[in-house]
């Protein structure tokens, strides 16, 4: 073995440091979900893929779903009008029972006259076309402005009225407000998502001259949910605040119409498995299985199953990545029991979706 070059190691850039764990621990294979699962949060359309279908071979996706015991999948990319119809034709109508497409709303219309009326009309039309829910993205509260140039927040009265109508139409609302807390913090040596922000610089919202604070956005989400008790909400990404489960649990406790998914947050939830398990034990009917993996890979489903079902410790949440994208740490499994797994994988989503 060569002698260490201590001087070089003392100034090694963080980007060049890729430590390999020396832990010897079991790795539990979980190839199929314990019960048929409903993935409440995924992307199958053309919204996030430069106009190309995220899934170019739907039959191949169905084979993966069958292999991994995924009964049904929610497609959040329906958008509106012709794009919604195209998604419904490609997925829901071509494969009944396997896909449920949510519409979106063009909140930018609030910058024009009669924007609220057009949004309501779009919602009504999407429901008539067969949309099974509504996806609200983080641009509401961060980038959408009205006719007066004011930022439109999630608890804006116009938003409250439109999403209140969604509840009247029987459409659940999956809402993504804000982003990870670190995206609102200074970009410095203390930021735990620095690796990610250096790649995706548009994801930094710490400029308070342009953007609300994380706390302001989460308060607006809370106000929206409480103002529309007839609308069922799915708080995306562990209720939009995976780093603060006390905050999430407070809204769950105060709002019977608020549920959360785990999509895109295995990294956050897996570094606090005991805290997250306590939330599940207290509210087993309010947590939904979702992945937000796109493009979809079979291996990513198995990773999610391992997180939910095994008691494995300190495993990689992004196998194969030289630098874990959502933080330089590992995760541990929840080891949920059979009733909890049945609720999270299937029953809670089936109730919310009206299946």
MARFIVO-621712 format. One line per field, with one value per atom (N, C-alpha, C): x, y, z. Coordinates in pm, whole numbers, plus 50000, padded with zeros to 5 digits. Example, Ala and Ser with C-alpha at 12.3 -4.5 7.8 and 13.67 -1.06 7.14 Angstrom:
xx = (51319  51230  51320  51285  51367  51290)
yy = (49431  49550  49670  49775  49894  50003)
zz = (50780  50780  50780  50708  50714  50787)
This chain:
xx = (50085  50000  50089  50063  50147  50129  50230  50222  50122  50044  49944  50011  49944  49985  49900  49946  49865  49837  49932  49914  49802  49801  49694  49559  49556  49429  49375  49464  49421  49349  49373  49308  49221  49182  49097  48963  48922  48789  48678  48573  48461  48405  48402  48347  48427  48550  48634  48634  48563  48560  48440  48463  48356  48381  48355  48387  48302  48361  48290  48268  48144  48112  48179  48231  48291  48196  48072  47975  47942  47928  47882  47741  47641  47502  47420  47309  47224  47155  47130  47055  46935  46818  46697  46636  46628  46561  46409  46345  46199  46152  46142  46114  45972  45878  45737  45678  45587  45519  45435  45420  45351  45207  45144  45009  45008  44910  44904  44904  44993  45018  44962  44925  44887  44994  45062  45163  45090  45074  44991  45061  45191  45267  45372  45338  45436  45410  45504  45499  45514  45409  45408  45389  45360  45323  45440  45414  45516  45555  45501  45522  45668  45736  45872  45978  45943  46037  46047  46041  46064  45974  45850  45753  45747  45837  45834  45764  45697  45632  45738  45714  45806  45820  45713  45711  45693  45794  45779  45719  45719  45664  45573  45445  45352  45340  45345  45336  45454  45572  45689  45669  45610  45581  45483  45382  45285  45351  45449  45521  45598  45661  45731  45632  45518  45418  45371  45347  45304  45414  45537  45650  45667  45642  45664  45536  45424  45297  45235  45255  45194  45059  44953  44819  44781  44811  44770  44869  44870  44964  44894  44917  44862  44963  44913  44990  44955  45052  45026  45042  45061  45099  44986  44860  44749  44735  44778  44764  44616  44582  44443  44417  44290  44248  44305  44367  44412  44516  44604  44707  44645  44541  44471  44409  44342  44279  44383  44499  44603  44652  44670  44712  44605  44481  44372  44361  44376  44369  44484  44604  44724  44728  44677  44689  44555  44471  44349  44255  44228  44129  44186  44316  44378  44401  44414  44444  44360  44231  44140  44185  44182  44214  44361  44449  44593  44649  44584  44634  44521  44555  44459  44530  44481  44549  44487  44573  44531  44551  44464  44481  44566  44605  44663  44583  44615  44547  44652  44619  44711  44696  44763  44749  44797  44876  44922  44804  44689  44572  44527  44573  44539  44607  44700  44763  44678  44566  44479  44339  44259  44122  44040  43953  43863  43941  44060  44141  44076  44015  43953  43840  43760  43649  43701  43810  43866  43924  43983  44034  43922  43813  43699  43641  43634  43583  43676  43807  43903  43890  43871  43853  43729  43621  43497  43516  43582  43604  43694  43799  43889  43817  43731  43653  43560  43499  43409  43484  43609  43689  43732  43739  43777  43897  43944  44054  44012  44106  44074  44120  44184  44230  44299  44355  44422  44562  44661  44798  44825  44871  44912  45061  45134  45279  45331  45461  45525  45533  45507  45511  45406  45299  45201  45262  45292  45359  45503  45557  45695  45708  45625  45649  45523  45405  45281  45243  45217  45177  45043  44970  44838  44846  44731  44726  44803  44808  44877  45026  45072  45211  45240  45136  45154  45170  45257  45276  45148  45105  44985  45023  44975  45008  44903  44938  44841  44711  44713  44590  44523  44561  44493  44344  44254  44111  44068  44131  44096  44136  44250  44294  44202  44166  44075  43943  43889  43762  43775  43882  43900  43921  44005  44031  43916  43840  43716  43620  43616  43531  43580  43713  43765  43705  43696  43635  43490  43417  43277  43262  43362  43361  43414  43456  43507  43650  43726  43864  43961  44040  44145  44252  44322  44425  44559  44650  44787  44867  44917  44978  45123  45206  45349  45373  45394  45422  45567  45635  45774  45864  45968  46068  46149  46251  46330  46377  46381  46415  46552  46645  46779  46779  46676  46668  46633  46595  46561  46670  46777  46886  47002  47092  47210  47288  47341  47426  47568  47600  47731  47775  47883  47939  47849  47741  47649  47527  47511  47391  47403  47314  47325  47286  47227  47193  47280  47400  47487  47518  47543  47571  47459  47336  47220  47202  47220  47201  47308  47427  47530  47496  47415  47370  47243  47151  47021  47009  47076  47082  46948  46859  46726  46640  46686  46608  46637  46721  46748  46648  46579  46475  46507  46634  46674  46677  46648  46644  46510  46509  46383  46326  46401  46345  46255  46270  46193  46096  46131  46052  46011  45896  45859  45953  45951  46029  45958  46034  45976  45859  45878  45775  45648  45665  45550  45471  45540  45472  45398  45459  45392  45273  45281  45166  45052  45085  44983  44919  44997  44941  44843  44883  44795  44664  44674  44553  44461  44519  44439  44365  44436  44374  44261  44283  44180  44062  44085  43977  43889  43932  43857  43838  43761  43748  43680  43611  43546  43636  43760  43857  43961  43985  44088  44221  44321  44454  44553  44645  44761  44882  44941  45060  45179  45225  45333  45459  45544  45678  45671  45595  45581  45521  45414  45343  45417  45513  45589  45688  45709  45804  45863  45930  45982  46085  46148  46248  46186  46056  45989  45857  45867  45746  45654  45704  45614  45517  45568  45485  45383  45428  45338  45230  45270  45174  45073  45114  45019  44907  44938  44833  44748  44809  44731  44630  44674  44586  44472  44498  44398  44308  44348  44273  44244  44124  44090  44098  44101  44108  44250  44351  44490  44559  44614  44696  44832  44927  45059  45105  45193  45259  45408  45477  45619  45705  45646  45715  45837  45947  46067  46131  46094  46148  46197  46232  46295  46422  46496  46620  46594  46493  46462  46399  46305  46233  46320  46408  46493  46605  46631  46732  46668  46535  46462  46354  46392  46290  46203  46259  46177  46075  46116  46021  45911  45947  45844  45752  45808  45722  45622  45664  45569  45453  45483  45375  45279  45334  45249  45164  45224  45148  45035  45057  44952  44846  44885  44794  44806  44774  44795  44708  44601  44512  44545  44659  44686  44815  44881  45007  44990  45034  45013  45146  45149  45266  45274  45391  45417  45566  45609  45753  45813  45746  45802  45932  45937  46057  46030  46110  46095  46230  46264  46187  46188  46083  46062  46159  46217  46300  46246  46260  46212  46285  46415  46496  46451  46402  46358  46235  46149  46036  46088  46184  46237  46302  46367  46427  46319  46206  46096  46038  46023  45970  46064  46194  46292  46282  46263  46249  46127  46015  45891  45886  45939  45914  46027  46152  46264  46306  46390  46454  46603  46639  46779  46824  46951  47007  47113  47126  47239  47263  47157  47175  47160  47213  47212  47072  47028  46898  46910  47034  47058  47173  47151  47260  47316  47448  47511  47550  47499  47535  47663  47762  47886  47863  47774  47735  47584  47532  47386  47324  47223  47175  47102  47041  46960  47023  47153  47221  47317  47432  47537  47512  47411  47381  47317  47296  47227  47092  47012  46879  46861  46758  46724  46577  46543  46407  46314  46183  46080  46031  46036  45987  45841  45756  45614  45545  45438  45365  45261  45197  45107  44991  44921  44811  44861  44975  45029  45066  45125  45162  45039  44935  44813  44752  44754  44699  44780  44912  44997  45007  45026  45038  44908  44795  44672  44551  44513  44381  44361  44463  44448  44431  44511  44498  44364  44320  44192  44078  44085  43983  43990  44109  44125  44081  44110  44078  43936  43866  43730  43723  43819  43821  43744)
yy = (49881  50000  50125  50219  50340  50426  50505  50598  50710  50755  50860  50991  51061  51197  51290  51313  51387  51530  51592  51730  51740  51647  51651  51622  51526  51491  51606  51684  51794  51903  51911  52015  51953  51827  51760  51830  51868  51932  51835  51889  51804  51729  51794  51730  51608  51597  51483  51374  51395  51299  51207  51079  50980  50862  50879  50773  50649  50534  50406  50354  50326  50280  50146  50133  50007  49924  49970  49894  49762  49659  49530  49508  49526  49522  49439  49381  49304  49396  49343  49412  49326  49370  49290  49315  49213  49233  49237  49337  49348  49376  49271  49292  49334  49302  49337  49399  49492  49551  49446  49463  49363  49342  49446  49438  49517  49495  49576  49725  49799  49937  50034  50153  50264  50372  50402  50508  50640  50721  50840  50958  50944  51061  51019  51036  51007  51092  51088  51173  51086  51085  51001  51080  51208  51287  51358  51479  51554  51684  51708  51833  51854  51748  51760  51702  51679  51608  51672  51803  51877  51832  51803  51772  51627  51542  51399  51325  51217  51138  51083  51100  51048  50897  50832  50686  50661  50606  50582  50445  50355  50221  50191  50215  50198  50051  49962  49819  49775  49830  49797  49848  49967  50018  49927  49881  49791  49662  49613  49492  49519  49637  49673  49683  49744  49757  49620  49529  49395  49323  49339  49274  49322  49451  49510  49522  49474  49473  49612  49695  49828  49816  49826  49809  49925  50047  50166  50278  50375  50486  50615  50719  50851  50927  50979  51059  51206  51285  51424  51522  51471  51555  51585  51574  51591  51732  51832  51971  52002  52055  52093  52083  52092  52095  51976  52002  51895  51806  51865  51785  51688  51732  51642  51528  51559  51454  51354  51404  51314  51219  51270  51186  51084  51129  51037  50926  50961  50859  50760  50811  50726  50634  50679  50603  50554  50642  50601  50521  50571  50504  50381  50384  50268  50154  50187  50085  50112  50086  50119  50055  50136  50086  50091  50112  50112  50253  50351  50488  50584  50686  50791  50925  51002  51126  51246  51328  51454  51567  51664  51784  51885  51992  52108  52231  52343  52470  52574  52653  52756  52881  52880  52991  53124  53118  53242  53324  53262  53336  53442  53431  53534  53668  53667  53792  53864  53802  53860  53882  53959  53985  53857  53846  53731  53600  53607  53487  53381  53422  53325  53252  53324  53261  53158  53191  53096  52973  52994  52880  52787  52844  52763  52686  52753  52687  52573  52596  52492  52372  52400  52294  52211  52279  52209  52121  52175  52101  51980  51998  51887  51776  51813  51713  51638  51710  51648  51554  51589  51505  51375  51373  51252  51264  51386  51404  51349  51284  51222  51303  51417  51504  51624  51709  51831  51833  51865  51884  52035  52082  52222  52222  52295  52293  52410  52406  52505  52644  52658  52794  52884  52823  52901  52936  53063  53107  53149  53109  53144  53228  53199  53265  53318  53286  53331  53469  53562  53699  53733  53823  53861  53988  54045  54162  54281  54292  54402  54372  54255  54217  54159  54131  54075  53923  53870  53727  53662  53556  53485  53372  53378  53280  53168  53053  52944  52978  53074  53110  53234  53273  53383  53349  53444  53413  53350  53388  53329  53182  53149  53010  52930  52989  52922  52888  52982  52955  52846  52850  52751  52612  52600  52468  52422  52516  52477  52411  52463  52404  52264  52243  52109  52007  52045  51956  51928  52029  52009  51914  51912  51823  51683  51664  51534  51509  51616  51601  51629  51531  51559  51649  51722  51816  51773  51735  51706  51835  51889  52022  52018  52083  52099  52247  52280  52418  52427  52536  52559  52450  52413  52316  52283  52198  52170  52297  52293  52413  52469  52382  52428  52515  52502  52584  52729  52755  52891  52949  52874  52915  52973  53045  53096  52983  53010  52912  52933  52856  52869  52732  52731  52606  52531  52593  52528  52467  52489  52442  52293  52211  52067  52016  52100  52060  52133  52171  52247  52172  52041  51963  51978  51969  51977  52117  52218  52355  52398  52343  52376  52324  52219  52164  52233  52260  52319  52456  52553  52684  52756  52723  52784  52738  52638  52588  52664  52764  52843  52957  52965  53065  53152  53167  53242  53392  53441  53586  53640  53697  53742  53867  53928  54038  53986  53858  53797  53690  53621  53505  53514  53455  53444  53347  53353  53256  53121  53018  52884  52886  52952  52956  53026  53132  53204  53116  53042  52953  52841  52782  52674  52727  52849  52909  52932  52969  52989  52856  52750  52618  52580  52600  52568  52646  52775  52858  52809  52769  52718  52591  52497  52369  52392  52478  52503  52580  52661  52740  52658  52538  52456  52315  52300  52170  52064  52106  52010  51953  51999  51951  51863  51745  51657  51693  51715  51752  51638  51624  51538  51631  51650  51734  51659  51702  51632  51635  51535  51534  51546  51453  51450  51578  51623  51741  51870  51868  51988  52035  51956  51997  51874  51790  51664  51685  51802  51829  51873  51897  51947  51872  51748  51665  51712  51790  51849  51946  52023  52116  52041  51936  51855  51791  51734  51664  51760  51883  51982  52007  52015  52037  51911  51796  51672  51669  51709  51707  51806  51921  52028  52019  51943  51939  51795  51746  51609  51586  51695  51684  51684  51674  51682  51548  51497  51376  51412  51320  51346  51224  51248  51135  51136  51026  51016  51040  51081  51089  51181  51132  51212  51247  51180  51217  51098  50989  50880  50928  51016  51068  51142  51227  51304  51217  51135  51055  50941  50891  50780  50817  50945  50984  51014  51002  51018  50911  50784  50678  50663  50681  50664  50778  50899  51011  50993  50950  50932  50816  50712  50601  50644  50731  50781  50855  50931  51000  50899  50796  50694  50623  50590  50521  50607  50738  50828  50853  50852  50888  50787  50660  50558  50576  50655  50675  50801  50866  50995  50997  50883  50876  50786  50835  50765  50731  50617  50575  50653  50707  50773  50772  50781  50769  50893  50954  51067  51027  50904  50859  50870  50951  50964  50997  50932  50821  50701  50623  50515  50401  50351  50231  50130  50003  49897  49897  49928  49925  50030  50143  50247  50203  50124  50071  49984  49897  49808  49889  49999  50084  50138  50182  50233  50123  50003  49892  49859  49861  49833  49937  50062  50167  50145  50109  50093  49963  49854  49722  49665  49701  49640  49725  49665  49740  49760  49752  49773  49913  49923  50050  50101  50233  50300  50250  50249  50211  50333  50322  50434  50454  50578  50607  50638  50652  50676  50588  50456  50366  50401  50396  50425  50570  50659  50800  50825  50887  50917  51009  51107  51199  51191  51149  51143  51280  51287  51418  51500  51437  51512  51522  51506  51515  51401  51428  51327  51246  51160  51071  50944  50848  50725  50724  50621  50611  50475  50466  50339  50309  50180  50137  50157  50160  50183  50054  49943  49817  49822  49874  49889  49753  49747  49621  49607  49492  49462  49560  49596  49693  49829  49874  50002  49998  49889  49876  49873  49802  49796  49936  50012  50147  50238  50237  50329  50290  50164  50120  50135  50110  50097  50170  50137  50177  50327  50401  50545  50611  50569  50625  50588  50464  50423  50508  50542  50628  50769  50825  50961  50970  50868  50867  50821  50774  50727  50597  50508  50378  50272)
zz = (50000  50000  50000  49911  49907  50031  50060  50172  50140  50240  50214  50173  50084  50049  50135  50259  50355  50309  50246  50202  50099  50005  49903  49966  50057  50120  50206  50265  50351  50275  50144  50062  49953  49971  49872  49860  49740  49725  49764  49820  49859  49739  49623  49503  49460  49509  49473  49579  49688  49799  49784  49763  49745  49839  49968  50065  50043  50071  50064  50205  50237  50372  50401  50521  50564  50651  50665  50743  50674  50753  50703  50757  50671  50713  50615  50660  50568  50468  50350  50247  50211  50251  50234  50097  50011  49883  49902  49846  49851  49708  49627  49485  49454  49543  49518  49644  49624  49739  49810  49940  50022  49978  49928  49873  49742  49655  49533  49566  49502  49539  49436  49485  49399  49415  49306  49307  49281  49385  49378  49310  49279  49234  49132  49004  48901  48777  48683  48564  48439  48359  48240  48111  48124  48006  47941  47889  47815  47883  48001  48072  48111  48157  48211  48118  47992  47904  47766  47760  47636  47521  47554  47449  47407  47459  47427  47541  47507  47613  47708  47836  47937  47923  47885  47864  47715  47651  47507  47477  47576  47558  47678  47661  47773  47813  47716  47748  47835  47808  47891  48033  48046  48180  48252  48184  48246  48293  48217  48260  48389  48398  48521  48637  48613  48717  48765  48672  48710  48789  48744  48809  48953  48975  49107  49190  49139  49211  49223  49120  49116  49043  49118  49062  48971  49016  48940  48967  48876  48886  48849  48929  48899  48812  48701  48608  48632  48676  48713  48597  48476  48363  48265  48311  48218  48161  48237  48194  48168  48051  48022  47872  47834  47693  47615  47499  47411  47478  47560  47625  47726  47796  47887  47809  47700  47620  47569  47527  47477  47586  47708  47819  47856  47860  47892  47788  47661  47554  47564  47590  47590  47712  47823  47947  48001  48049  48119  48031  47911  47825  47757  47730  47666  47765  47894  47995  48120  48113  48225  48355  48460  48593  48628  48528  48556  48572  48511  48516  48549  48627  48662  48641  48545  48509  48579  48638  48699  48598  48603  48522  48599  48530  48596  48556  48614  48584  48545  48446  48397  48482  48598  48692  48633  48526  48461  48409  48394  48347  48448  48570  48668  48636  48543  48499  48394  48356  48254  48313  48245  48290  48294  48392  48408  48421  48478  48492  48580  48690  48778  48707  48631  48559  48458  48390  48294  48363  48479  48554  48599  48644  48684  48565  48451  48330  48289  48297  48263  48357  48485  48582  48552  48522  48489  48365  48263  48140  48163  48243  48272  48347  48441  48513  48417  48326  48230  48136  48105  48016  48083  48216  48286  48377  48402  48497  48633  48702  48830  48950  48923  49029  48968  49056  49013  49072  48988  49037  49043  49158  49175  49201  49118  49124  49206  49235  49322  49261  49129  49071  49135  49189  49263  49399  49419  49539  49515  49398  49366  49239  49137  49009  48940  48990  48926  48979  48889  48926  48865  48930  48879  48794  48761  48673  48730  48861  48926  48951  48903  48923  49059  49137  49271  49263  49347  49354  49406  49340  49379  49474  49597  49699  49702  49761  49767  49839  49931  50002  49945  49822  49755  49743  49766  49760  49629  49518  49389  49384  49440  49446  49537  49650  49744  49675  49599  49532  49424  49348  49241  49300  49401  49457  49547  49599  49666  49568  49447  49342  49305  49307  49279  49377  49503  49600  49569  49525  49489  49371  49284  49168  49201  49325  49366  49324  49296  49251  49366  49406  49505  49443  49528  49483  49539  49452  49494  49477  49586  49584  49631  49552  49583  49610  49735  49775  49825  49790  49831  49774  49845  49804  49929  49920  50041  50110  50240  50318  50279  50244  50209  50084  50000  49879  49911  50035  50078  50170  50189  50277  50196  50260  50187  50121  50004  49936  49990  50091  50154  50206  50285  50331  50428  50475  50569  50500  50372  50302  50271  50327  50313  50174  50091  49954  49852  49892  49804  49675  49684  49564  49461  49509  49421  49363  49446  49401  49302  49312  49215  49076  49072  48944  48895  48988  48954  49022  48967  49033  49033  48941  48939  49056  49130  49243  49371  49365  49485  49495  49608  49631  49753  49782  49900  49883  49763  49737  49788  49907  49969  49902  49812  49734  49623  49591  49481  49528  49636  49676  49824  49858  50000  50072  50203  50280  50278  50313  50326  50425  50538  50642  50592  50515  50460  50366  50281  50186  50258  50360  50431  50511  50560  50628  50529  50406  50304  50266  50257  50231  50341  50464  50577  50567  50537  50528  50416  50303  50191  50233  50293  50330  50430  50528  50629  50572  50468  50408  50314  50278  50181  50238  50345  50410  50324  50218  50130  50023  50017  49918  49987  49932  49985  49922  50007  49960  49984  49891  49908  49909  50023  50033  49975  49857  49790  49874  49852  49912  50065  50125  50272  50325  50261  50309  50285  50191  50150  50255  50359  50464  50531  50453  50507  50617  50620  50722  50855  50856  50977  50994  51038  51050  51161  51256  51355  51285  51192  51116  51033  50967  50884  50970  51082  51167  51228  51253  51306  51206  51077  50977  50960  50965  50960  51074  51193  51310  51298  51238  51232  51109  51009  50883  50842  50867  50827  50677  50598  50453  50400  50487  50444  50460  50350  50351  50292  50301  50244  50164  50067  50001  50039  50006  50039  49916  49806  49678  49682  49629  49619  49751  49860  49990  50072  50006  50080  50148  50081  50139  50270  50271  50392  50501  50463  50562  50614  50530  50570  50664  50681  50780  50916  50923  51049  51058  51043  51031  51155  51273  51393  51405  51371  51377  51274  51154  51052  51088  51146  51186  51292  51384  51484  51418  51314  51243  51181  51118  51056  51161  51274  51378  51433  51437  51485  51379  51252  51143  51029  51053  50949  50825  50837  50723  50643  50672  50608  50527  50511  50438  50317  50200  50074  50008  49943  49867  49736  49707  49580  49558  49434  49408  49343  49246  49172  49104  49052  48980  48831  48766  48621  48559  48448  48391  48484  48478  48574  48551  48661  48655  48755  48721  48808  48941  48938  49059  49161  49113  49206  49287  49226  49304  49418  49388  49491  49603  49571  49675  49769  49712  49795  49883  49827  49907  50022  49994  50099  50211  50175  50274  50362  50303  50378  50458  50401  50458  50542  50510  50582  50701  50785  50893  50863  50737  50698  50741  50774  50820  50722  50718  50652  50509  50428  50287  50197  50078  49983  49927  49924  49863  49715  49667  49524  49479  49474  49437  49299  49289  49161  49142  49226  49217  49296  49232  49302  49420  49401  49508  49524  49638  49655  49628  49543  49497  49601  49700  49796  49934  49940  50068  50087  50150  50167  50293  50284  50396  50343  50431  50397  50466  50439  50497  50561  50645  50711  50692  50695  50667  50785  50752  50852  50918  50847  50902  50942  50854  50885  50894  50973  50987  50875  50868  50757  50744  50852  50837  50789  50837  50793  50645  50603  50462  50373  50413  50333  50319  50427  50422  50331  50347  50272  50125  50099  49960  49881  49947  49868  49925  50049  50097  50106  50151  50164  50028  49931  49796  49734  49755  49699  49754  49882  49941  49882  49875  49823  49677  49600  49457  49428  49530  49509  49434  49457  49387  49463)
